[in-house]
């Protein structure tokens, strides 16, 4: 057990995630090496930094040289501002017009994708006697939000960018399949993006920052890095699921390690049933080890009866249904008997979050985001 692990094991009572800030800094340096010289790196810290804890993650990434932060909601941005974070921030998606007062007050750059949104933001900026930077969102093929790029909304973009109190600072889009082998579609998206930018330039609208590359785009399409890139899942040491090999060598280290503790151990006779629903019946004398983690902590109930947790580096299958606050594993075959207080690993450096994602037929993004708020975050390194 290394020093960090010993520390983590001594300061939590049932479950924690250990966040390795040294691994985070290492990943940022790897991303810098993969990014074209002179291109700024926006750190995506939305959704509480993918479950890692936005404040500590943001501070570490700023110290590492991040050009700014990307958030999903105005509340996420305001929370960081209130904790002294002063670097540029932008929201990537929807902000209700009722929150534009805070957007202007706290200097949070806004994504806009309609004239009506921009007009409401303009009115608030004028009201406060300020100017707010906007990032014009273009829909190049994601089909989510954004101005159309077929030329039919060019006039609307020009009108929006010409409103008082509005600074057309950035323009961006989002790749739909940069993490697959469908490179033709990605190149089509990029071509639509650049064509619309040129059309706007011809109408007198220019932008300081153009950005379209997400994590996969950073690693696979350096010719598309433009002025800024948006690093997300790769900051946290995970690759976009199914992503083809990057064109450059990149050594990513998992930042999150999820641990729990053994809270009880007993042996039950043949025929004993375990947990709600009695879906497990012991077919041999079975050592049942209860672990202090359950679905309220983010360990999905769909992992019941089969998925394995690590105790002493050995995989131990979950038996019976996962409960809200606890689960049980079969440790009968362990060479060394588990004891109350022993550490249990869900995922981390010893076992990728991708294994949970595969078992749940989802993606690693969801796994880290779903770790519950009552699970203590412990920060090491940095």
Protein Blocks (a to p, Z undefined) as FASTA:
>chain_A
ZZklmmmmmmcfkbccdddfklmmmmmmmmmmmpcghiacdddfehhinonopklmmmmm
mmnopabdcdfbfklmmmmmmnopabdcddfbdcdfklmmmmmmnopacddfbfklmmmm
mmmmmmnopacdddddddfhnopadcdfehpmmmmmmmmmmpghiacfbccdddfklmbc
klmlmmmmmmmmmmmmmmmmmnopacfbdcfbdfklmmmmmmlnmmbccdfklmnopace
hiacdfbdcddddfbdcddddfbdcdddehiaedehilaccfbdcddddddbdfknopaf
klgghiacdeehiacddedjddfkbccddfklpmbdcdehiacdfbdjkocfklmmmmno
pafklmmmmpcfklccddeeZZ
